[in-house]
Amino acid sequence: YDCIDLTNNDLRRLDNFPTLTRLTMLLASNNNISSLQFAARTPNLRMLVLNGNAISQIAALEDLQAAQRLE
């Protein structure tokens, strides 16, 4: 898939993804996400939308360093 929309699903974390080389956009607004661990398995991710989540510390976004194409 090029885009996955996980908006409004009451998710608490984004992790345990398979390798998704075609994924360029991930929409995950309005959940309860407080941690991320997926960026290494989405090498072509360009857009990530996380507004309306429970990310309270910048350290929770540390995994995004692996998303080198993220705009």
PDB file of N, CA, C, O and CB in Angstrom:
ATOM      1  N   TYR A   1       0.824  -1.182   0.000  1.00  0.00           N
ATOM      2  CA  TYR A   1       0.000   0.000   0.000  1.00  0.00           C
ATOM      3  C   TYR A   1       0.873   1.252   0.000  1.00  0.00           C
ATOM      4  O   TYR A   1       1.962   1.262   0.573  1.00  0.00           O
ATOM      5  CB  TYR A   1      -0.940  -0.005   1.203  1.00  0.00           C
ATOM      6  N   ASP A   2       0.387   2.294  -0.642  1.00  0.00           N
ATOM      7  CA  ASP A   2       1.085   3.575  -0.645  1.00  0.00           C
ATOM      8  C   ASP A   2       0.694   4.423   0.558  1.00  0.00           C
ATOM      9  O   ASP A   2       1.507   5.181   1.087  1.00  0.00           O
ATOM     10  CB  ASP A   2       0.794   4.333  -1.933  1.00  0.00           C
ATOM     11  N   CYS A   3      -0.558   4.288   0.986  1.00  0.00           N
ATOM     12  CA  CYS A   3      -1.092   5.077   2.095  1.00  0.00           C
ATOM     13  C   CYS A   3      -1.934   4.170   2.986  1.00  0.00           C
ATOM     14  O   CYS A   3      -2.723   3.361   2.497  1.00  0.00           O
ATOM     15  CB  CYS A   3      -1.936   6.282   1.574  1.00  0.00           C
ATOM     16  N   ILE A   4      -1.760   4.313   4.298  1.00  0.00           N
ATOM     17  CA  ILE A   4      -2.592   3.602   5.264  1.00  0.00           C
ATOM     18  C   ILE A   4      -3.218   4.643   6.180  1.00  0.00           C
ATOM     19  O   ILE A   4      -2.527   5.507   6.720  1.00  0.00           O
ATOM     20  CB  ILE A   4      -1.761   2.543   6.083  1.00  0.00           C
ATOM     21  N   ASP A   5      -4.527   4.553   6.349  1.00  0.00           N
ATOM     22  CA  ASP A   5      -5.257   5.480   7.209  1.00  0.00           C
ATOM     23  C   ASP A   5      -5.724   4.729   8.458  1.00  0.00           C
ATOM     24  O   ASP A   5      -6.612   3.879   8.387  1.00  0.00           O
ATOM     25  CB  ASP A   5      -6.470   6.115   6.450  1.00  0.00           C
ATOM     26  N   LEU A   6      -5.120   5.051   9.594  1.00  0.00           N
ATOM     27  CA  LEU A   6      -5.466   4.451  10.884  1.00  0.00           C
ATOM     28  C   LEU A   6      -6.152   5.461  11.798  1.00  0.00           C
ATOM     29  O   LEU A   6      -6.162   5.288  13.017  1.00  0.00           O
ATOM     30  CB  LEU A   6      -4.213   3.894  11.566  1.00  0.00           C
ATOM     31  N   THR A   7      -6.715   6.497  11.229  1.00  0.00           N
ATOM     32  CA  THR A   7      -7.355   7.570  11.979  1.00  0.00           C
ATOM     33  C   THR A   7      -8.562   7.043  12.770  1.00  0.00           C
ATOM     34  O   THR A   7      -9.317   6.195  12.296  1.00  0.00           O
ATOM     35  CB  THR A   7      -7.791   8.696  11.026  1.00  0.00           C
ATOM     36  N   ASN A   8      -8.715   7.573  13.986  1.00  0.00           N
ATOM     37  CA  ASN A   8      -9.877   7.279  14.841  1.00  0.00           C
ATOM     38  C   ASN A   8     -10.044   5.794  15.164  1.00  0.00           C
ATOM     39  O   ASN A   8     -11.135   5.246  15.009  1.00  0.00           O
ATOM     40  CB  ASN A   8     -11.132   7.781  14.175  1.00  0.00           C
ATOM     41  N   ASN A   9      -8.975   5.143  15.609  1.00  0.00           N
ATOM     42  CA  ASN A   9      -9.037   3.720  15.933  1.00  0.00           C
ATOM     43  C   ASN A   9      -8.666   3.402  17.371  1.00  0.00           C
ATOM     44  O   ASN A   9      -8.559   2.224  17.712  1.00  0.00           O
ATOM     45  CB  ASN A   9      -8.141   2.962  15.019  1.00  0.00           C
ATOM     46  N   ASP A  10      -8.468   4.380  18.220  1.00  0.00           N
ATOM     47  CA  ASP A  10      -8.091   4.182  19.619  1.00  0.00           C
ATOM     48  C   ASP A  10      -6.811   3.368  19.778  1.00  0.00           C
ATOM     49  O   ASP A  10      -6.684   2.585  20.720  1.00  0.00           O
ATOM     50  CB  ASP A  10      -9.216   3.499  20.359  1.00  0.00           C
ATOM     51  N   LEU A  11      -5.855   3.551  18.853  1.00  0.00           N
ATOM     52  CA  LEU A  11      -4.560   2.878  18.952  1.00  0.00           C
ATOM     53  C   LEU A  11      -3.745   3.514  20.062  1.00  0.00           C
ATOM     54  O   LEU A  11      -3.868   4.712  20.314  1.00  0.00           O
ATOM     55  CB  LEU A  11      -3.793   2.943  17.610  1.00  0.00           C
ATOM     56  N   ARG A  12      -2.922   2.734  20.720  1.00  0.00           N
ATOM     57  CA  ARG A  12      -2.063   3.231  21.793  1.00  0.00           C
ATOM     58  C   ARG A  12      -0.598   3.298  21.399  1.00  0.00           C
ATOM     59  O   ARG A  12       0.163   4.077  21.972  1.00  0.00           O
ATOM     60  CB  ARG A  12      -2.210   2.365  23.007  1.00  0.00           C
ATOM     61  N   ARG A  13      -0.196   2.492  20.429  1.00  0.00           N
ATOM     62  CA  ARG A  13       1.180   2.520  19.927  1.00  0.00           C
ATOM     63  C   ARG A  13       1.199   2.158  18.448  1.00  0.00           C
ATOM     64  O   ARG A  13       0.305   1.484  17.938  1.00  0.00           O
ATOM     65  CB  ARG A  13       2.081   1.551  20.733  1.00  0.00           C
ATOM     66  N   LEU A  14       2.233   2.622  17.787  1.00  0.00           N
ATOM     67  CA  LEU A  14       2.485   2.221  16.408  1.00  0.00           C
ATOM     68  C   LEU A  14       3.758   1.391  16.424  1.00  0.00           C
ATOM     69  O   LEU A  14       4.860   1.932  16.517  1.00  0.00           O
ATOM     70  CB  LEU A  14       2.611   3.468  15.441  1.00  0.00           C
ATOM     71  N   ASP A  15       3.606   0.093  16.334  1.00  0.00           N
ATOM     72  CA  ASP A  15       4.762  -0.802  16.319  1.00  0.00           C
ATOM     73  C   ASP A  15       4.362  -2.129  15.677  1.00  0.00           C
ATOM     74  O   ASP A  15       3.221  -2.311  15.253  1.00  0.00           O
ATOM     75  CB  ASP A  15       5.310  -1.029  17.760  1.00  0.00           C
ATOM     76  N   ASN A  16       5.313  -3.040  15.615  1.00  0.00           N
ATOM     77  CA  ASN A  16       5.079  -4.386  15.086  1.00  0.00           C
ATOM     78  C   ASN A  16       4.599  -4.354  13.635  1.00  0.00           C
ATOM     79  O   ASN A  16       3.771  -5.174  13.238  1.00  0.00           O
ATOM     80  CB  ASN A  16       4.057  -5.118  15.952  1.00  0.00           C
ATOM     81  N   PHE A  17       5.113  -3.414  12.844  1.00  0.00           N
ATOM     82  CA  PHE A  17       4.778  -3.332  11.431  1.00  0.00           C
ATOM     83  C   PHE A  17       5.615  -4.342  10.657  1.00  0.00           C
ATOM     84  O   PHE A  17       6.769  -4.579  11.015  1.00  0.00           O
ATOM     85  CB  PHE A  17       5.003  -1.899  10.889  1.00  0.00           C
ATOM     86  N   PRO A  18       5.064  -4.942   9.608  1.00  0.00           N
ATOM     87  CA  PRO A  18       5.919  -5.674   8.681  1.00  0.00           C
ATOM     88  C   PRO A  18       6.690  -4.648   7.851  1.00  0.00           C
ATOM     89  O   PRO A  18       6.403  -3.454   7.937  1.00  0.00           O
ATOM     90  CB  PRO A  18       5.081  -6.642   7.764  1.00  0.00           C
ATOM     91  N   THR A  19       7.626  -5.073   7.078  1.00  0.00           N
ATOM     92  CA  THR A  19       8.333  -4.144   6.195  1.00  0.00           C
ATOM     93  C   THR A  19       7.382  -3.715   5.084  1.00  0.00           C
ATOM     94  O   THR A  19       6.832  -4.542   4.356  1.00  0.00           O
ATOM     95  CB  THR A  19       9.629  -4.797   5.602  1.00  0.00           C
ATOM     96  N   LEU A  20       7.203  -2.408   4.974  1.00  0.00           N
ATOM     97  CA  LEU A  20       6.280  -1.827   3.986  1.00  0.00           C
ATOM     98  C   LEU A  20       7.062  -0.857   3.108  1.00  0.00           C
ATOM     99  O   LEU A  20       7.073   0.347   3.365  1.00  0.00           O
ATOM    100  CB  LEU A  20       5.072  -1.098   4.687  1.00  0.00           C
ATOM    101  N   THR A  21       7.709  -1.374   2.086  1.00  0.00           N
ATOM    102  CA  THR A  21       8.595  -0.540   1.270  1.00  0.00           C
ATOM    103  C   THR A  21       7.842   0.455   0.396  1.00  0.00           C
ATOM    104  O   THR A  21       8.410   1.480   0.017  1.00  0.00           O
ATOM    105  CB  THR A  21       9.456  -1.413   0.399  1.00  0.00           C
ATOM    106  N   ARG A  22       6.583   0.186   0.065  1.00  0.00           N
ATOM    107  CA  ARG A  22       5.820   1.108  -0.776  1.00  0.00           C
ATOM    108  C   ARG A  22       5.126   2.205   0.005  1.00  0.00           C
ATOM    109  O   ARG A  22       4.674   3.186  -0.586  1.00  0.00           O
ATOM    110  CB  ARG A  22       4.805   0.352  -1.560  1.00  0.00           C
ATOM    111  N   LEU A  23       5.030   2.065   1.318  1.00  0.00           N
ATOM    112  CA  LEU A  23       4.293   3.030   2.126  1.00  0.00           C
ATOM    113  C   LEU A  23       4.974   4.396   2.103  1.00  0.00           C
ATOM    114  O   LEU A  23       6.142   4.526   2.468  1.00  0.00           O
ATOM    115  CB  LEU A  23       4.164   2.528   3.566  1.00  0.00           C
ATOM    116  N   THR A  24       4.228   5.412   1.671  1.00  0.00           N
ATOM    117  CA  THR A  24       4.757   6.773   1.656  1.00  0.00           C
ATOM    118  C   THR A  24       3.980   7.698   2.587  1.00  0.00           C
ATOM    119  O   THR A  24       4.481   8.755   2.970  1.00  0.00           O
ATOM    120  CB  THR A  24       4.730   7.325   0.242  1.00  0.00           C
ATOM    121  N   MET A  25       2.740   7.303   2.960  1.00  0.00           N
ATOM    122  CA  MET A  25       1.924   8.157   3.815  1.00  0.00           C
ATOM    123  C   MET A  25       1.214   7.300   4.867  1.00  0.00           C
ATOM    124  O   MET A  25       0.595   6.283   4.555  1.00  0.00           O
ATOM    125  CB  MET A  25       0.894   8.959   2.971  1.00  0.00           C
ATOM    126  N   LEU A  26       1.325   7.747   6.128  1.00  0.00           N
ATOM    127  CA  LEU A  26       0.649   7.066   7.230  1.00  0.00           C
ATOM    128  C   LEU A  26      -0.163   8.097   7.997  1.00  0.00           C
ATOM    129  O   LEU A  26       0.385   9.063   8.528  1.00  0.00           O
ATOM    130  CB  LEU A  26       1.670   6.342   8.169  1.00  0.00           C
ATOM    131  N   LEU A  27      -1.464   7.888   8.050  1.00  0.00           N
ATOM    132  CA  LEU A  27      -2.378   8.790   8.741  1.00  0.00           C
ATOM    133  C   LEU A  27      -2.830   8.090  10.017  1.00  0.00           C
ATOM    134  O   LEU A  27      -3.429   7.015   9.960  1.00  0.00           O
ATOM    135  CB  LEU A  27      -3.605   9.183   7.833  1.00  0.00           C
ATOM    136  N   ALA A  28      -2.546   8.695  11.166  1.00  0.00           N
ATOM    137  CA  ALA A  28      -2.889   8.071  12.447  1.00  0.00           C
ATOM    138  C   ALA A  28      -3.398   9.113  13.442  1.00  0.00           C
ATOM    139  O   ALA A  28      -3.044   9.068  14.620  1.00  0.00           O
ATOM    140  CB  ALA A  28      -1.669   7.334  13.030  1.00  0.00           C
ATOM    141  N   SER A  29      -4.198  10.020  12.991  1.00  0.00           N
ATOM    142  CA  SER A  29      -4.748  11.082  13.844  1.00  0.00           C
ATOM    143  C   SER A  29      -5.814  10.541  14.780  1.00  0.00           C
ATOM    144  O   SER A  29      -6.434   9.509  14.524  1.00  0.00           O
ATOM    145  CB  SER A  29      -5.331  12.207  12.989  1.00  0.00           C
ATOM    146  N   ASN A  30      -6.010  11.272  15.876  1.00  0.00           N
ATOM    147  CA  ASN A  30      -7.106  11.023  16.816  1.00  0.00           C
ATOM    148  C   ASN A  30      -7.135   9.595  17.348  1.00  0.00           C
ATOM    149  O   ASN A  30      -8.160   8.915  17.293  1.00  0.00           O
ATOM    150  CB  ASN A  30      -8.418  11.330  16.155  1.00  0.00           C
ATOM    151  N   ASN A  31      -6.005   9.162  17.855  1.00  0.00           N
ATOM    152  CA  ASN A  31      -5.878   7.888  18.546  1.00  0.00           C
ATOM    153  C   ASN A  31      -5.359   8.192  19.952  1.00  0.00           C
ATOM    154  O   ASN A  31      -5.472   9.324  20.420  1.00  0.00           O
ATOM    155  CB  ASN A  31      -4.920   6.896  17.771  1.00  0.00           C
ATOM    156  N   ASN A  32      -4.807   7.214  20.610  1.00  0.00           N
ATOM    157  CA  ASN A  32      -4.178   7.400  21.923  1.00  0.00           C
ATOM    158  C   ASN A  32      -2.705   7.032  21.859  1.00  0.00           C
ATOM    159  O   ASN A  32      -2.145   6.558  22.847  1.00  0.00           O
ATOM    160  CB  ASN A  32      -4.891   6.553  22.998  1.00  0.00           C
ATOM    161  N   ILE A  33      -2.080   7.239  20.736  1.00  0.00           N
ATOM    162  CA  ILE A  33      -0.702   6.813  20.502  1.00  0.00           C
ATOM    163  C   ILE A  33       0.246   7.594  21.404  1.00  0.00           C
ATOM    164  O   ILE A  33       0.219   8.824  21.447  1.00  0.00           O
ATOM    165  CB  ILE A  33      -0.315   7.002  19.019  1.00  0.00           C
ATOM    166  N   SER A  34       1.082   6.852  22.122  1.00  0.00           N
ATOM    167  CA  SER A  34       2.082   7.489  22.982  1.00  0.00           C
ATOM    168  C   SER A  34       3.494   7.004  22.657  1.00  0.00           C
ATOM    169  O   SER A  34       4.462   7.555  23.183  1.00  0.00           O
ATOM    170  CB  SER A  34       1.765   7.215  24.453  1.00  0.00           C
ATOM    171  N   SER A  35       3.636   5.991  21.805  1.00  0.00           N
ATOM    172  CA  SER A  35       4.968   5.529  21.422  1.00  0.00           C
ATOM    173  C   SER A  35       4.963   5.005  19.990  1.00  0.00           C
ATOM    174  O   SER A  35       3.951   4.522  19.482  1.00  0.00           O
ATOM    175  CB  SER A  35       5.459   4.436  22.387  1.00  0.00           C
ATOM    176  N   LEU A  36       6.125   5.118  19.362  1.00  0.00           N
ATOM    177  CA  LEU A  36       6.306   4.707  17.973  1.00  0.00           C
ATOM    178  C   LEU A  36       7.510   3.796  17.867  1.00  0.00           C
ATOM    179  O   LEU A  36       8.535   4.051  18.499  1.00  0.00           O
ATOM    180  CB  LEU A  36       6.469   5.930  17.049  1.00  0.00           C
ATOM    181  N   GLN A  37       7.406   2.744  17.081  1.00  0.00           N
ATOM    182  CA  GLN A  37       8.557   1.893  16.763  1.00  0.00           C
ATOM    183  C   GLN A  37       8.274   1.191  15.449  1.00  0.00           C
ATOM    184  O   GLN A  37       7.984  -0.005  15.418  1.00  0.00           O
ATOM    185  CB  GLN A  37       8.843   0.856  17.904  1.00  0.00           C
ATOM    186  N   PHE A  38       8.360   1.937  14.378  1.00  0.00           N
ATOM    187  CA  PHE A  38       8.056   1.357  13.075  1.00  0.00           C
ATOM    188  C   PHE A  38       8.889   1.942  11.942  1.00  0.00           C
ATOM    189  O   PHE A  38       8.901   1.374  10.849  1.00  0.00           O
ATOM    190  CB  PHE A  38       6.606   1.544  12.769  1.00  0.00           C
ATOM    191  N   ALA A  39       9.570   3.031  12.156  1.00  0.00           N
ATOM    192  CA  ALA A  39      10.188   3.794  11.074  1.00  0.00           C
ATOM    193  C   ALA A  39      11.209   2.993  10.269  1.00  0.00           C
ATOM    194  O   ALA A  39      11.315   3.194   9.059  1.00  0.00           O
ATOM    195  CB  ALA A  39      10.850   5.014  11.637  1.00  0.00           C
ATOM    196  N   ALA A  40      11.945   2.113  10.888  1.00  0.00           N
ATOM    197  CA  ALA A  40      12.947   1.335  10.160  1.00  0.00           C
ATOM    198  C   ALA A  40      12.300   0.385   9.149  1.00  0.00           C
ATOM    199  O   ALA A  40      12.945  -0.029   8.185  1.00  0.00           O
ATOM    200  CB  ALA A  40      13.810   0.542  11.142  1.00  0.00           C
ATOM    201  N   ARG A  41      11.045   0.043   9.366  1.00  0.00           N
ATOM    202  CA  ARG A  41      10.358  -0.883   8.460  1.00  0.00           C
ATOM    203  C   ARG A  41       9.497  -0.169   7.424  1.00  0.00           C
ATOM    204  O   ARG A  41       8.765  -0.810   6.670  1.00  0.00           O
ATOM    205  CB  ARG A  41       9.497  -1.835   9.256  1.00  0.00           C
ATOM    206  N   THR A  42       9.585   1.149   7.389  1.00  0.00           N
ATOM    207  CA  THR A  42       8.872   1.947   6.388  1.00  0.00           C
ATOM    208  C   THR A  42       9.863   2.918   5.743  1.00  0.00           C
ATOM    209  O   THR A  42       9.782   4.126   5.966  1.00  0.00           O
ATOM    210  CB  THR A  42       7.665   2.721   7.032  1.00  0.00           C
ATOM    211  N   PRO A  43      10.794   2.396   4.948  1.00  0.00           N
ATOM    212  CA  PRO A  43      11.917   3.217   4.460  1.00  0.00           C
ATOM    213  C   PRO A  43      11.542   4.355   3.525  1.00  0.00           C
ATOM    214  O   PRO A  43      12.324   5.294   3.370  1.00  0.00           O
ATOM    215  CB  PRO A  43      12.882   2.351   3.763  1.00  0.00           C
ATOM    216  N   ASN A  44      10.380   4.306   2.902  1.00  0.00           N
ATOM    217  CA  ASN A  44       9.987   5.358   1.961  1.00  0.00           C
ATOM    218  C   ASN A  44       8.903   6.281   2.501  1.00  0.00           C
ATOM    219  O   ASN A  44       8.284   7.025   1.740  1.00  0.00           O
ATOM    220  CB  ASN A  44       9.512   4.738   0.681  1.00  0.00           C
ATOM    221  N   LEU A  45       8.671   6.236   3.805  1.00  0.00           N
ATOM    222  CA  LEU A  45       7.659   7.087   4.419  1.00  0.00           C
ATOM    223  C   LEU A  45       8.031   8.557   4.242  1.00  0.00           C
ATOM    224  O   LEU A  45       9.125   8.982   4.615  1.00  0.00           O
ATOM    225  CB  LEU A  45       7.497   6.748   5.917  1.00  0.00           C
ATOM    226  N   ARG A  46       7.112   9.322   3.672  1.00  0.00           N
ATOM    227  CA  ARG A  46       7.339  10.748   3.448  1.00  0.00           C
ATOM    228  C   ARG A  46       6.431  11.617   4.317  1.00  0.00           C
ATOM    229  O   ARG A  46       6.818  12.715   4.718  1.00  0.00           O
ATOM    230  CB  ARG A  46       7.121  11.084   1.981  1.00  0.00           C
ATOM    231  N   MET A  47       5.227  11.127   4.608  1.00  0.00           N
ATOM    232  CA  MET A  47       4.280  11.924   5.380  1.00  0.00           C
ATOM    233  C   MET A  47       3.699  11.083   6.512  1.00  0.00           C
ATOM    234  O   MET A  47       3.263   9.950   6.310  1.00  0.00           O
ATOM    235  CB  MET A  47       3.152  12.468   4.472  1.00  0.00           C
ATOM    236  N   LEU A  48       3.704  11.665   7.702  1.00  0.00           N
ATOM    237  CA  LEU A  48       3.157  11.030   8.890  1.00  0.00           C
ATOM    238  C   LEU A  48       2.289  12.052   9.609  1.00  0.00           C
ATOM    239  O   LEU A  48       2.764  13.136   9.947  1.00  0.00           O
ATOM    240  CB  LEU A  48       4.289  10.488   9.823  1.00  0.00           C
ATOM    241  N   VAL A  49       1.027  11.722   9.846  1.00  0.00           N
ATOM    242  CA  VAL A  49       0.103  12.636  10.516  1.00  0.00           C
ATOM    243  C   VAL A  49      -0.285  12.004  11.843  1.00  0.00           C
ATOM    244  O   VAL A  49      -0.897  10.937  11.878  1.00  0.00           O
ATOM    245  CB  VAL A  49      -1.166  12.933   9.633  1.00  0.00           C
ATOM    246  N   LEU A  50       0.078  12.678  12.947  1.00  0.00           N
ATOM    247  CA  LEU A  50      -0.142  12.159  14.298  1.00  0.00           C
ATOM    248  C   LEU A  50      -0.912  13.125  15.189  1.00  0.00           C
ATOM    249  O   LEU A  50      -0.899  12.956  16.409  1.00  0.00           O
ATOM    250  CB  LEU A  50       1.179  11.833  14.941  1.00  0.00           C
ATOM    251  N   ASN A  51      -1.578  14.124  14.636  1.00  0.00           N
ATOM    252  CA  ASN A  51      -2.266  15.090  15.502  1.00  0.00           C
ATOM    253  C   ASN A  51      -3.377  14.402  16.301  1.00  0.00           C
ATOM    254  O   ASN A  51      -3.979  13.433  15.840  1.00  0.00           O
ATOM    255  CB  ASN A  51      -2.854  16.251  14.659  1.00  0.00           C
ATOM    256  N   GLY A  52      -3.633  14.914  17.496  1.00  0.00           N
ATOM    257  CA  GLY A  52      -4.674  14.379  18.346  1.00  0.00           C
ATOM    258  C   GLY A  52      -4.324  13.062  19.015  1.00  0.00           C
ATOM    259  O   GLY A  52      -5.190  12.205  19.190  1.00  0.00           O
ATOM    260  N   ASN A  53      -3.067  12.894  19.388  1.00  0.00           N
ATOM    261  CA  ASN A  53      -2.612  11.678  20.064  1.00  0.00           C
ATOM    262  C   ASN A  53      -2.073  12.008  21.450  1.00  0.00           C
ATOM    263  O   ASN A  53      -2.149  13.153  21.895  1.00  0.00           O
ATOM    264  CB  ASN A  53      -1.534  10.965  19.229  1.00  0.00           C
ATOM    265  N   ALA A  54      -1.531  11.010  22.126  1.00  0.00           N
ATOM    266  CA  ALA A  54      -1.072  11.170  23.508  1.00  0.00           C
ATOM    267  C   ALA A  54       0.451  11.210  23.611  1.00  0.00           C
ATOM    268  O   ALA A  54       1.020  10.726  24.590  1.00  0.00           O
ATOM    269  CB  ALA A  54      -1.611  10.039  24.368  1.00  0.00           C
ATOM    270  N   ILE A  55       1.100  11.775  22.626  1.00  0.00           N
ATOM    271  CA  ILE A  55       2.559  11.893  22.665  1.00  0.00           C
ATOM    272  C   ILE A  55       2.894  13.086  23.546  1.00  0.00           C
ATOM    273  O   ILE A  55       2.623  14.234  23.192  1.00  0.00           O
ATOM    274  CB  ILE A  55       3.173  12.056  21.220  1.00  0.00           C
ATOM    275  N   SER A  56       3.490  12.795  24.702  1.00  0.00           N
ATOM    276  CA  SER A  56       3.745  13.865  25.664  1.00  0.00           C
ATOM    277  C   SER A  56       5.224  14.183  25.822  1.00  0.00           C
ATOM    278  O   SER A  56       5.575  15.198  26.424  1.00  0.00           O
ATOM    279  CB  SER A  56       3.171  13.495  26.999  1.00  0.00           C
ATOM    280  N   GLN A  57       6.092  13.335  25.294  1.00  0.00           N
ATOM    281  CA  GLN A  57       7.529  13.569  25.418  1.00  0.00           C
ATOM    282  C   GLN A  57       8.188  13.436  24.056  1.00  0.00           C
ATOM    283  O   GLN A  57       7.822  12.566  23.265  1.00  0.00           O
ATOM    284  CB  GLN A  57       8.166  12.584  26.427  1.00  0.00           C
ATOM    285  N   ILE A  58       9.141  14.281  23.787  1.00  0.00           N
ATOM    286  CA  ILE A  58       9.851  14.245  22.510  1.00  0.00           C
ATOM    287  C   ILE A  58      10.592  12.922  22.327  1.00  0.00           C
ATOM    288  O   ILE A  58      10.812  12.492  21.195  1.00  0.00           O
ATOM    289  CB  ILE A  58      10.833  15.414  22.416  1.00  0.00           C
ATOM    290  N   ALA A  59      10.973  12.281  23.414  1.00  0.00           N
ATOM    291  CA  ALA A  59      11.663  10.986  23.337  1.00  0.00           C
ATOM    292  C   ALA A  59      10.788   9.924  22.675  1.00  0.00           C
ATOM    293  O   ALA A  59      11.313   8.965  22.111  1.00  0.00           O
ATOM    294  CB  ALA A  59      12.076  10.519  24.738  1.00  0.00           C
ATOM    295  N   ALA A  60       9.484  10.076  22.732  1.00  0.00           N
ATOM    296  CA  ALA A  60       8.577   9.118  22.094  1.00  0.00           C
ATOM    297  C   ALA A  60       8.703   9.149  20.573  1.00  0.00           C
ATOM    298  O   ALA A  60       8.280   8.210  19.899  1.00  0.00           O
ATOM    299  CB  ALA A  60       7.132   9.409  22.500  1.00  0.00           C
ATOM    300  N   LEU A  61       9.282  10.219  20.027  1.00  0.00           N
ATOM    301  CA  LEU A  61       9.456  10.361  18.585  1.00  0.00           C
ATOM    302  C   LEU A  61      10.847   9.969  18.109  1.00  0.00           C
ATOM    303  O   LEU A  61      11.158  10.102  16.925  1.00  0.00           O
ATOM    304  CB  LEU A  61       9.173  11.774  18.178  1.00  0.00           C
ATOM    305  N   GLU A  62      11.671   9.495  19.005  1.00  0.00           N
ATOM    306  CA  GLU A  62      13.057   9.157  18.683  1.00  0.00           C
ATOM    307  C   GLU A  62      13.168   8.157  17.535  1.00  0.00           C
ATOM    308  O   GLU A  62      14.107   8.235  16.742  1.00  0.00           O
ATOM    309  CB  GLU A  62      13.745   8.598  19.906  1.00  0.00           C
ATOM    310  N   ASP A  63      12.234   7.229  17.435  1.00  0.00           N
ATOM    311  CA  ASP A  63      12.247   6.220  16.372  1.00  0.00           C
ATOM    312  C   ASP A  63      12.183   6.849  14.988  1.00  0.00           C
ATOM    313  O   ASP A  63      12.634   6.238  14.018  1.00  0.00           O
ATOM    314  CB  ASP A  63      11.086   5.258  16.550  1.00  0.00           C
ATOM    315  N   LEU A  64      11.638   8.042  14.873  1.00  0.00           N
ATOM    316  CA  LEU A  64      11.494   8.685  13.575  1.00  0.00           C
ATOM    317  C   LEU A  64      12.824   9.085  12.939  1.00  0.00           C
ATOM    318  O   LEU A  64      12.853   9.472  11.771  1.00  0.00           O
ATOM    319  CB  LEU A  64      10.629   9.892  13.712  1.00  0.00           C
ATOM    320  N   GLN A  65      13.907   9.001  13.675  1.00  0.00           N
ATOM    321  CA  GLN A  65      15.229   9.275  13.104  1.00  0.00           C
ATOM    322  C   GLN A  65      15.544   8.323  11.970  1.00  0.00           C
ATOM    323  O   GLN A  65      16.308   8.670  11.068  1.00  0.00           O
ATOM    324  CB  GLN A  65      16.308   9.178  14.177  1.00  0.00           C
ATOM    325  N   ALA A  66      14.975   7.132  11.996  1.00  0.00           N
ATOM    326  CA  ALA A  66      15.201   6.144  10.937  1.00  0.00           C
ATOM    327  C   ALA A  66      14.416   6.464   9.666  1.00  0.00           C
ATOM    328  O   ALA A  66      14.694   5.889   8.613  1.00  0.00           O
ATOM    329  CB  ALA A  66      14.826   4.759  11.432  1.00  0.00           C
ATOM    330  N   ALA A  67      13.456   7.356   9.745  1.00  0.00           N
ATOM    331  CA  ALA A  67      12.629   7.728   8.584  1.00  0.00           C
ATOM    332  C   ALA A  67      13.319   8.854   7.827  1.00  0.00           C
ATOM    333  O   ALA A  67      12.952  10.020   7.973  1.00  0.00           O
ATOM    334  CB  ALA A  67      11.188   8.162   9.026  1.00  0.00           C
ATOM    335  N   GLN A  68      14.291   8.519   7.040  1.00  0.00           N
ATOM    336  CA  GLN A  68      15.145   9.517   6.406  1.00  0.00           C
ATOM    337  C   GLN A  68      14.469  10.294   5.289  1.00  0.00           C
ATOM    338  O   GLN A  68      14.962  11.352   4.898  1.00  0.00           O
ATOM    339  CB  GLN A  68      16.359   8.859   5.869  1.00  0.00           C
ATOM    340  N   ARG A  69      13.372   9.810   4.773  1.00  0.00           N
ATOM    341  CA  ARG A  69      12.664  10.524   3.703  1.00  0.00           C
ATOM    342  C   ARG A  69      11.472  11.328   4.210  1.00  0.00           C
ATOM    343  O   ARG A  69      10.759  11.960   3.431  1.00  0.00           O
ATOM    344  CB  ARG A  69      12.195   9.543   2.657  1.00  0.00           C
ATOM    345  N   LEU A  70      11.270  11.294   5.509  1.00  0.00           N
ATOM    346  CA  LEU A  70      10.131  11.978   6.112  1.00  0.00           C
ATOM    347  C   LEU A  70      10.234  13.489   5.884  1.00  0.00           C
ATOM    348  O   LEU A  70      11.258  14.105   6.182  1.00  0.00           O
ATOM    349  CB  LEU A  70      10.050  11.665   7.622  1.00  0.00           C
ATOM    350  N   GLU A  71       9.190  14.057   5.367  1.00  0.00           N
ATOM    351  CA  GLU A  71       9.151  15.493   5.099  1.00  0.00           C
ATOM    352  C   GLU A  71       8.363  16.210   6.160  1.00  0.00           C
ATOM    353  O   GLU A  71       8.219  17.431   6.103  1.00  0.00           O
ATOM    354  CB  GLU A  71       8.554  15.774   3.730  1.00  0.00           C
TER     355      GLU A  71
END
